[in-house]
Amino acid sequence: MSRINASSFRSLYDQYFEPVCLFLGYYTRDSAAIEDVVQDVFVSLWENKDYLEIQYVKTYLYNAARNRMINYLRNKENRVVLLSEWMKRKETEEASSDCYDMEEFSVLLSRAINQLPDRCKDIFILNKEHKLTYQQIADRHHISIKTVEIHMSNAFKRIRNYIASVMVLF
């Protein structure tokens, strides 16, 4: 084959792009991957036109496309396997450090709430279990919203401290 120039390259591209794409359809149905691989083959052909000694262009294009598709599929499969392994490792790591038995946590939370001072516990339960707003709680107890905020803040601190102290024991 003689040297490839712009016009002969265009002719090759027009003649073989679709048939090579159809050929790669035997390896995958991913049309985007097929087109990317065939584009890569033609780009490589153009970039290396001064160095390549090709006797049969059709054979070269089909073989190059097949080899690149096999590499693409192998790399894609490896990425999927590696990603799957990474996700399993992450799930295991996160589960081991952050996973607590919800029933056990619920018991701890109940104990922590029961240890709150009566007024603080009442305000906390009205807000969290009965879904009353701070304003509704303030109106019900004839106190200011600021006082409700202080009770809620204290409740959160005490609950957090209780659970933290118990969790250290585990």
PyMOL CGO cylinders between C-alpha atoms (Angstrom):
from pymol import cmd
from pymol.cgo import CYLINDER

trace = [
    CYLINDER, 0.00, 0.00, 0.00, 1.23, 3.48, -0.73, 0.3, 1, 1, 1, 1, 1, 1,
    CYLINDER, 1.23, 3.48, -0.73, 1.47, 6.29, 1.79, 0.3, 1, 1, 1, 1, 1, 1,
    CYLINDER, 1.47, 6.29, 1.79, -1.71, 7.54, 3.41, 0.3, 1, 1, 1, 1, 1, 1,
    CYLINDER, -1.71, 7.54, 3.41, -2.61, 11.16, 2.74, 0.3, 1, 1, 1, 1, 1, 1,
    CYLINDER, -2.61, 11.16, 2.74, -5.67, 13.18, 3.71, 0.3, 1, 1, 1, 1, 1, 1,
    CYLINDER, -5.67, 13.18, 3.71, -7.72, 12.18, 0.71, 0.3, 1, 1, 1, 1, 1, 1,
    CYLINDER, -7.72, 12.18, 0.71, -6.86, 8.45, 0.88, 0.3, 1, 1, 1, 1, 1, 1,
    CYLINDER, -6.86, 8.45, 0.88, -7.48, 8.49, 4.64, 0.3, 1, 1, 1, 1, 1, 1,
    CYLINDER, -7.48, 8.49, 4.64, -10.92, 10.02, 4.10, 0.3, 1, 1, 1, 1, 1, 1,
    CYLINDER, -10.92, 10.02, 4.10, -11.69, 7.38, 1.51, 0.3, 1, 1, 1, 1, 1, 1,
    CYLINDER, -11.69, 7.38, 1.51, -10.62, 4.58, 3.89, 0.3, 1, 1, 1, 1, 1, 1,
    CYLINDER, -10.62, 4.58, 3.89, -12.65, 6.11, 6.69, 0.3, 1, 1, 1, 1, 1, 1,
    CYLINDER, -12.65, 6.11, 6.69, -15.78, 6.39, 4.55, 0.3, 1, 1, 1, 1, 1, 1,
    CYLINDER, -15.78, 6.39, 4.55, -15.35, 2.87, 3.19, 0.3, 1, 1, 1, 1, 1, 1,
    CYLINDER, -15.35, 2.87, 3.19, -14.57, 0.99, 6.41, 0.3, 1, 1, 1, 1, 1, 1,
    CYLINDER, -14.57, 0.99, 6.41, -16.00, 2.87, 9.39, 0.3, 1, 1, 1, 1, 1, 1,
    CYLINDER, -16.00, 2.87, 9.39, -19.51, 1.32, 9.23, 0.3, 1, 1, 1, 1, 1, 1,
    CYLINDER, -19.51, 1.32, 9.23, -18.41, -2.24, 8.33, 0.3, 1, 1, 1, 1, 1, 1,
    CYLINDER, -18.41, -2.24, 8.33, -15.84, -2.29, 11.16, 0.3, 1, 1, 1, 1, 1, 1,
    CYLINDER, -15.84, -2.29, 11.16, -18.50, -1.01, 13.57, 0.3, 1, 1, 1, 1, 1, 1,
    CYLINDER, -18.50, -1.01, 13.57, -20.85, -3.78, 12.46, 0.3, 1, 1, 1, 1, 1, 1,
    CYLINDER, -20.85, -3.78, 12.46, -18.05, -6.33, 12.92, 0.3, 1, 1, 1, 1, 1, 1,
    CYLINDER, -18.05, -6.33, 12.92, -17.46, -5.17, 16.51, 0.3, 1, 1, 1, 1, 1, 1,
    CYLINDER, -17.46, -5.17, 16.51, -21.17, -5.70, 17.16, 0.3, 1, 1, 1, 1, 1, 1,
    CYLINDER, -21.17, -5.70, 17.16, -20.28, -9.37, 17.59, 0.3, 1, 1, 1, 1, 1, 1,
    CYLINDER, -20.28, -9.37, 17.59, -18.28, -8.45, 20.69, 0.3, 1, 1, 1, 1, 1, 1,
    CYLINDER, -18.28, -8.45, 20.69, -20.65, -5.97, 22.34, 0.3, 1, 1, 1, 1, 1, 1,
    CYLINDER, -20.65, -5.97, 22.34, -23.91, -4.13, 21.78, 0.3, 1, 1, 1, 1, 1, 1,
    CYLINDER, -23.91, -4.13, 21.78, -22.51, -0.96, 23.33, 0.3, 1, 1, 1, 1, 1, 1,
    CYLINDER, -22.51, -0.96, 23.33, -22.63, 1.32, 20.26, 0.3, 1, 1, 1, 1, 1, 1,
    CYLINDER, -22.63, 1.32, 20.26, -20.78, 4.14, 22.02, 0.3, 1, 1, 1, 1, 1, 1,
    CYLINDER, -20.78, 4.14, 22.02, -17.90, 1.80, 22.90, 0.3, 1, 1, 1, 1, 1, 1,
    CYLINDER, -17.90, 1.80, 22.90, -17.85, 0.43, 19.36, 0.3, 1, 1, 1, 1, 1, 1,
    CYLINDER, -17.85, 0.43, 19.36, -17.66, 3.90, 17.82, 0.3, 1, 1, 1, 1, 1, 1,
    CYLINDER, -17.66, 3.90, 17.82, -14.97, 4.97, 20.31, 0.3, 1, 1, 1, 1, 1, 1,
    CYLINDER, -14.97, 4.97, 20.31, -12.84, 1.92, 19.48, 0.3, 1, 1, 1, 1, 1, 1,
    CYLINDER, -12.84, 1.92, 19.48, -13.20, 2.39, 15.72, 0.3, 1, 1, 1, 1, 1, 1,
    CYLINDER, -13.20, 2.39, 15.72, -12.42, 6.10, 16.07, 0.3, 1, 1, 1, 1, 1, 1,
    CYLINDER, -12.42, 6.10, 16.07, -9.29, 5.18, 18.06, 0.3, 1, 1, 1, 1, 1, 1,
    CYLINDER, -9.29, 5.18, 18.06, -8.21, 2.77, 15.33, 0.3, 1, 1, 1, 1, 1, 1,
    CYLINDER, -8.21, 2.77, 15.33, -8.54, 5.46, 12.66, 0.3, 1, 1, 1, 1, 1, 1,
    CYLINDER, -8.54, 5.46, 12.66, -6.83, 8.08, 14.82, 0.3, 1, 1, 1, 1, 1, 1,
    CYLINDER, -6.83, 8.08, 14.82, -3.97, 5.68, 15.42, 0.3, 1, 1, 1, 1, 1, 1,
    CYLINDER, -3.97, 5.68, 15.42, -3.79, 4.94, 11.71, 0.3, 1, 1, 1, 1, 1, 1,
    CYLINDER, -3.79, 4.94, 11.71, -3.58, 8.64, 10.91, 0.3, 1, 1, 1, 1, 1, 1,
    CYLINDER, -3.58, 8.64, 10.91, -1.07, 9.45, 13.64, 0.3, 1, 1, 1, 1, 1, 1,
    CYLINDER, -1.07, 9.45, 13.64, 1.21, 6.57, 12.61, 0.3, 1, 1, 1, 1, 1, 1,
    CYLINDER, 1.21, 6.57, 12.61, 0.69, 6.82, 8.85, 0.3, 1, 1, 1, 1, 1, 1,
    CYLINDER, 0.69, 6.82, 8.85, 4.38, 7.65, 8.29, 0.3, 1, 1, 1, 1, 1, 1,
    CYLINDER, 4.38, 7.65, 8.29, 5.60, 4.60, 10.22, 0.3, 1, 1, 1, 1, 1, 1,
    CYLINDER, 5.60, 4.60, 10.22, 3.08, 1.87, 9.41, 0.3, 1, 1, 1, 1, 1, 1,
    CYLINDER, 3.08, 1.87, 9.41, 3.72, -0.55, 6.59, 0.3, 1, 1, 1, 1, 1, 1,
    CYLINDER, 3.72, -0.55, 6.59, 0.32, -2.03, 5.87, 0.3, 1, 1, 1, 1, 1, 1,
    CYLINDER, 0.32, -2.03, 5.87, -0.16, -4.52, 3.06, 0.3, 1, 1, 1, 1, 1, 1,
    CYLINDER, -0.16, -4.52, 3.06, -3.89, -5.11, 3.50, 0.3, 1, 1, 1, 1, 1, 1,
    CYLINDER, -3.89, -5.11, 3.50, -5.71, -2.15, 4.99, 0.3, 1, 1, 1, 1, 1, 1,
    CYLINDER, -5.71, -2.15, 4.99, -8.97, -4.02, 5.51, 0.3, 1, 1, 1, 1, 1, 1,
    CYLINDER, -8.97, -4.02, 5.51, -7.22, -6.78, 7.47, 0.3, 1, 1, 1, 1, 1, 1,
    CYLINDER, -7.22, -6.78, 7.47, -5.29, -4.20, 9.49, 0.3, 1, 1, 1, 1, 1, 1,
    CYLINDER, -5.29, -4.20, 9.49, -8.44, -2.25, 10.40, 0.3, 1, 1, 1, 1, 1, 1,
    CYLINDER, -8.44, -2.25, 10.40, -10.46, -5.32, 11.40, 0.3, 1, 1, 1, 1, 1, 1,
    CYLINDER, -10.46, -5.32, 11.40, -7.61, -6.83, 13.45, 0.3, 1, 1, 1, 1, 1, 1,
    CYLINDER, -7.61, -6.83, 13.45, -6.76, -3.53, 15.12, 0.3, 1, 1, 1, 1, 1, 1,
    CYLINDER, -6.76, -3.53, 15.12, -10.44, -2.92, 15.96, 0.3, 1, 1, 1, 1, 1, 1,
    CYLINDER, -10.44, -2.92, 15.96, -10.92, -6.45, 17.31, 0.3, 1, 1, 1, 1, 1, 1,
    CYLINDER, -10.92, -6.45, 17.31, -7.78, -6.19, 19.50, 0.3, 1, 1, 1, 1, 1, 1,
    CYLINDER, -7.78, -6.19, 19.50, -8.76, -2.79, 20.85, 0.3, 1, 1, 1, 1, 1, 1,
    CYLINDER, -8.76, -2.79, 20.85, -12.30, -3.99, 21.58, 0.3, 1, 1, 1, 1, 1, 1,
    CYLINDER, -12.30, -3.99, 21.58, -10.99, -7.03, 23.44, 0.3, 1, 1, 1, 1, 1, 1,
    CYLINDER, -10.99, -7.03, 23.44, -8.68, -4.76, 25.47, 0.3, 1, 1, 1, 1, 1, 1,
    CYLINDER, -8.68, -4.76, 25.47, -11.55, -2.36, 26.12, 0.3, 1, 1, 1, 1, 1, 1,
    CYLINDER, -11.55, -2.36, 26.12, -13.83, -5.16, 27.32, 0.3, 1, 1, 1, 1, 1, 1,
    CYLINDER, -13.83, -5.16, 27.32, -11.09, -6.68, 29.47, 0.3, 1, 1, 1, 1, 1, 1,
    CYLINDER, -11.09, -6.68, 29.47, -10.34, -3.30, 31.04, 0.3, 1, 1, 1, 1, 1, 1,
    CYLINDER, -10.34, -3.30, 31.04, -14.05, -2.61, 31.55, 0.3, 1, 1, 1, 1, 1, 1,
    CYLINDER, -14.05, -2.61, 31.55, -14.49, -5.99, 33.24, 0.3, 1, 1, 1, 1, 1, 1,
    CYLINDER, -14.49, -5.99, 33.24, -11.45, -5.36, 35.43, 0.3, 1, 1, 1, 1, 1, 1,
    CYLINDER, -11.45, -5.36, 35.43, -12.84, -1.94, 36.41, 0.3, 1, 1, 1, 1, 1, 1,
    CYLINDER, -12.84, -1.94, 36.41, -16.17, -3.51, 37.34, 0.3, 1, 1, 1, 1, 1, 1,
    CYLINDER, -16.17, -3.51, 37.34, -14.47, -6.21, 39.42, 0.3, 1, 1, 1, 1, 1, 1,
    CYLINDER, -14.47, -6.21, 39.42, -12.16, -3.70, 41.12, 0.3, 1, 1, 1, 1, 1, 1,
    CYLINDER, -12.16, -3.70, 41.12, -15.04, -1.30, 41.77, 0.3, 1, 1, 1, 1, 1, 1,
    CYLINDER, -15.04, -1.30, 41.77, -17.13, -4.13, 43.20, 0.3, 1, 1, 1, 1, 1, 1,
    CYLINDER, -17.13, -4.13, 43.20, -14.29, -5.21, 45.51, 0.3, 1, 1, 1, 1, 1, 1,
    CYLINDER, -14.29, -5.21, 45.51, -13.72, -1.61, 46.60, 0.3, 1, 1, 1, 1, 1, 1,
    CYLINDER, -13.72, -1.61, 46.60, -17.44, -1.16, 47.37, 0.3, 1, 1, 1, 1, 1, 1,
    CYLINDER, -17.44, -1.16, 47.37, -17.52, -4.38, 49.42, 0.3, 1, 1, 1, 1, 1, 1,
    CYLINDER, -17.52, -4.38, 49.42, -14.46, -3.24, 51.39, 0.3, 1, 1, 1, 1, 1, 1,
    CYLINDER, -14.46, -3.24, 51.39, -16.00, 0.19, 52.02, 0.3, 1, 1, 1, 1, 1, 1,
    CYLINDER, -16.00, 0.19, 52.02, -19.31, -1.33, 53.13, 0.3, 1, 1, 1, 1, 1, 1,
    CYLINDER, -19.31, -1.33, 53.13, -17.48, -3.64, 55.53, 0.3, 1, 1, 1, 1, 1, 1,
    CYLINDER, -17.48, -3.64, 55.53, -15.38, -0.79, 56.93, 0.3, 1, 1, 1, 1, 1, 1,
    CYLINDER, -15.38, -0.79, 56.93, -18.37, 1.48, 57.38, 0.3, 1, 1, 1, 1, 1, 1,
    CYLINDER, -18.37, 1.48, 57.38, -20.54, -1.26, 58.82, 0.3, 1, 1, 1, 1, 1, 1,
    CYLINDER, -20.54, -1.26, 58.82, -17.93, -2.23, 61.36, 0.3, 1, 1, 1, 1, 1, 1,
    CYLINDER, -17.93, -2.23, 61.36, -17.28, 1.29, 62.61, 0.3, 1, 1, 1, 1, 1, 1,
    CYLINDER, -17.28, 1.29, 62.61, -20.72, 2.89, 62.34, 0.3, 1, 1, 1, 1, 1, 1,
    CYLINDER, -20.72, 2.89, 62.34, -23.19, 0.06, 62.63, 0.3, 1, 1, 1, 1, 1, 1,
    CYLINDER, -23.19, 0.06, 62.63, -24.99, -0.38, 65.90, 0.3, 1, 1, 1, 1, 1, 1,
    CYLINDER, -24.99, -0.38, 65.90, -27.93, -2.55, 66.71, 0.3, 1, 1, 1, 1, 1, 1,
    CYLINDER, -27.93, -2.55, 66.71, -30.92, -0.21, 66.36, 0.3, 1, 1, 1, 1, 1, 1,
    CYLINDER, -30.92, -0.21, 66.36, -32.86, -1.98, 69.09, 0.3, 1, 1, 1, 1, 1, 1,
    CYLINDER, -32.86, -1.98, 69.09, -29.93, -1.64, 71.46, 0.3, 1, 1, 1, 1, 1, 1,
    CYLINDER, -29.93, -1.64, 71.46, -29.53, 2.02, 70.50, 0.3, 1, 1, 1, 1, 1, 1,
    CYLINDER, -29.53, 2.02, 70.50, -33.24, 2.60, 71.05, 0.3, 1, 1, 1, 1, 1, 1,
    CYLINDER, -33.24, 2.60, 71.05, -32.94, 1.15, 74.59, 0.3, 1, 1, 1, 1, 1, 1,
    CYLINDER, -32.94, 1.15, 74.59, -29.94, 3.41, 75.28, 0.3, 1, 1, 1, 1, 1, 1,
    CYLINDER, -29.94, 3.41, 75.28, -31.82, 6.44, 74.00, 0.3, 1, 1, 1, 1, 1, 1,
    CYLINDER, -31.82, 6.44, 74.00, -34.82, 5.63, 76.20, 0.3, 1, 1, 1, 1, 1, 1,
    CYLINDER, -34.82, 5.63, 76.20, -32.56, 5.31, 79.24, 0.3, 1, 1, 1, 1, 1, 1,
    CYLINDER, -32.56, 5.31, 79.24, -30.88, 8.62, 78.44, 0.3, 1, 1, 1, 1, 1, 1,
    CYLINDER, -30.88, 8.62, 78.44, -34.24, 10.38, 78.06, 0.3, 1, 1, 1, 1, 1, 1,
    CYLINDER, -34.24, 10.38, 78.06, -35.52, 8.87, 81.31, 0.3, 1, 1, 1, 1, 1, 1,
    CYLINDER, -35.52, 8.87, 81.31, -32.51, 10.28, 83.16, 0.3, 1, 1, 1, 1, 1, 1,
    CYLINDER, -32.51, 10.28, 83.16, -33.33, 13.85, 82.10, 0.3, 1, 1, 1, 1, 1, 1,
    CYLINDER, -33.33, 13.85, 82.10, -34.79, 16.22, 84.71, 0.3, 1, 1, 1, 1, 1, 1,
    CYLINDER, -34.79, 16.22, 84.71, -38.61, 16.07, 84.63, 0.3, 1, 1, 1, 1, 1, 1,
    CYLINDER, -38.61, 16.07, 84.63, -39.26, 19.45, 82.95, 0.3, 1, 1, 1, 1, 1, 1,
    CYLINDER, -39.26, 19.45, 82.95, -36.44, 18.91, 80.43, 0.3, 1, 1, 1, 1, 1, 1,
    CYLINDER, -36.44, 18.91, 80.43, -37.72, 15.39, 79.64, 0.3, 1, 1, 1, 1, 1, 1,
    CYLINDER, -37.72, 15.39, 79.64, -41.29, 16.64, 79.20, 0.3, 1, 1, 1, 1, 1, 1,
    CYLINDER, -41.29, 16.64, 79.20, -40.22, 19.37, 76.77, 0.3, 1, 1, 1, 1, 1, 1,
    CYLINDER, -40.22, 19.37, 76.77, -37.99, 16.97, 74.84, 0.3, 1, 1, 1, 1, 1, 1,
    CYLINDER, -37.99, 16.97, 74.84, -40.79, 14.38, 74.48, 0.3, 1, 1, 1, 1, 1, 1,
    CYLINDER, -40.79, 14.38, 74.48, -43.32, 17.02, 73.42, 0.3, 1, 1, 1, 1, 1, 1,
    CYLINDER, -43.32, 17.02, 73.42, -40.98, 18.13, 70.66, 0.3, 1, 1, 1, 1, 1, 1,
    CYLINDER, -40.98, 18.13, 70.66, -39.57, 14.81, 69.46, 0.3, 1, 1, 1, 1, 1, 1,
    CYLINDER, -39.57, 14.81, 69.46, -42.41, 12.37, 70.01, 0.3, 1, 1, 1, 1, 1, 1,
    CYLINDER, -42.41, 12.37, 70.01, -45.48, 14.61, 69.82, 0.3, 1, 1, 1, 1, 1, 1,
    CYLINDER, -45.48, 14.61, 69.82, -43.96, 16.88, 67.16, 0.3, 1, 1, 1, 1, 1, 1,
    CYLINDER, -43.96, 16.88, 67.16, -44.92, 20.12, 68.90, 0.3, 1, 1, 1, 1, 1, 1,
    CYLINDER, -44.92, 20.12, 68.90, -43.07, 23.26, 67.85, 0.3, 1, 1, 1, 1, 1, 1,
    CYLINDER, -43.07, 23.26, 67.85, -41.05, 25.28, 70.34, 0.3, 1, 1, 1, 1, 1, 1,
    CYLINDER, -41.05, 25.28, 70.34, -43.80, 27.92, 70.26, 0.3, 1, 1, 1, 1, 1, 1,
    CYLINDER, -43.80, 27.92, 70.26, -46.52, 25.36, 71.07, 0.3, 1, 1, 1, 1, 1, 1,
    CYLINDER, -46.52, 25.36, 71.07, -44.44, 23.99, 73.94, 0.3, 1, 1, 1, 1, 1, 1,
    CYLINDER, -44.44, 23.99, 73.94, -43.77, 27.49, 75.26, 0.3, 1, 1, 1, 1, 1, 1,
    CYLINDER, -43.77, 27.49, 75.26, -47.51, 28.31, 75.14, 0.3, 1, 1, 1, 1, 1, 1,
    CYLINDER, -47.51, 28.31, 75.14, -48.44, 25.03, 76.85, 0.3, 1, 1, 1, 1, 1, 1,
    CYLINDER, -48.44, 25.03, 76.85, -45.96, 25.55, 79.74, 0.3, 1, 1, 1, 1, 1, 1,
    CYLINDER, -45.96, 25.55, 79.74, -46.32, 29.36, 79.88, 0.3, 1, 1, 1, 1, 1, 1,
    CYLINDER, -46.32, 29.36, 79.88, -42.58, 29.87, 79.28, 0.3, 1, 1, 1, 1, 1, 1,
    CYLINDER, -42.58, 29.87, 79.28, -40.58, 31.69, 76.63, 0.3, 1, 1, 1, 1, 1, 1,
    CYLINDER, -40.58, 31.69, 76.63, -39.33, 30.08, 73.44, 0.3, 1, 1, 1, 1, 1, 1,
    CYLINDER, -39.33, 30.08, 73.44, -35.80, 30.82, 74.65, 0.3, 1, 1, 1, 1, 1, 1,
    CYLINDER, -35.80, 30.82, 74.65, -36.43, 28.67, 77.74, 0.3, 1, 1, 1, 1, 1, 1,
    CYLINDER, -36.43, 28.67, 77.74, -37.66, 25.83, 75.50, 0.3, 1, 1, 1, 1, 1, 1,
    CYLINDER, -37.66, 25.83, 75.50, -34.49, 26.19, 73.42, 0.3, 1, 1, 1, 1, 1, 1,
    CYLINDER, -34.49, 26.19, 73.42, -32.33, 25.99, 76.55, 0.3, 1, 1, 1, 1, 1, 1,
    CYLINDER, -32.33, 25.99, 76.55, -34.16, 22.86, 77.77, 0.3, 1, 1, 1, 1, 1, 1,
    CYLINDER, -34.16, 22.86, 77.77, -33.78, 21.21, 74.33, 0.3, 1, 1, 1, 1, 1, 1,
    CYLINDER, -33.78, 21.21, 74.33, -30.09, 22.11, 74.17, 0.3, 1, 1, 1, 1, 1, 1,
    CYLINDER, -30.09, 22.11, 74.17, -29.54, 20.66, 77.65, 0.3, 1, 1, 1, 1, 1, 1,
    CYLINDER, -29.54, 20.66, 77.65, -31.49, 17.53, 76.72, 0.3, 1, 1, 1, 1, 1, 1,
    CYLINDER, -31.49, 17.53, 76.72, -29.34, 16.96, 73.62, 0.3, 1, 1, 1, 1, 1, 1,
    CYLINDER, -29.34, 16.96, 73.62, -26.11, 17.47, 75.59, 0.3, 1, 1, 1, 1, 1, 1,
    CYLINDER, -26.11, 17.47, 75.59, -27.17, 15.08, 78.35, 0.3, 1, 1, 1, 1, 1, 1,
    CYLINDER, -27.17, 15.08, 78.35, -28.37, 12.43, 75.91, 0.3, 1, 1, 1, 1, 1, 1,
    CYLINDER, -28.37, 12.43, 75.91, -25.19, 12.71, 73.85, 0.3, 1, 1, 1, 1, 1, 1,
    CYLINDER, -25.19, 12.71, 73.85, -23.00, 12.47, 76.96, 0.3, 1, 1, 1, 1, 1, 1,
    CYLINDER, -23.00, 12.47, 76.96, -24.94, 9.49, 78.31, 0.3, 1, 1, 1, 1, 1, 1,
    CYLINDER, -24.94, 9.49, 78.31, -24.73, 7.55, 75.05, 0.3, 1, 1, 1, 1, 1, 1,
    CYLINDER, -24.73, 7.55, 75.05, -21.05, 8.41, 74.60, 0.3, 1, 1, 1, 1, 1, 1,
    CYLINDER, -21.05, 8.41, 74.60, -20.24, 7.21, 78.12, 0.3, 1, 1, 1, 1, 1, 1,
    CYLINDER, -20.24, 7.21, 78.12, -22.14, 3.95, 77.61, 0.3, 1, 1, 1, 1, 1, 1,
    CYLINDER, -22.14, 3.95, 77.61, -20.63, 3.34, 74.14, 0.3, 1, 1, 1, 1, 1, 1,
    CYLINDER, -20.63, 3.34, 74.14, -17.11, 3.59, 75.60, 0.3, 1, 1, 1, 1, 1, 1,
    CYLINDER, -17.11, 3.59, 75.60, -17.94, 0.55, 77.69, 0.3, 1, 1, 1, 1, 1, 1,
    CYLINDER, -17.94, 0.55, 77.69, -18.72, -1.54, 74.59, 0.3, 1, 1, 1, 1, 1, 1,
]
cmd.load_cgo(trace, "trace")
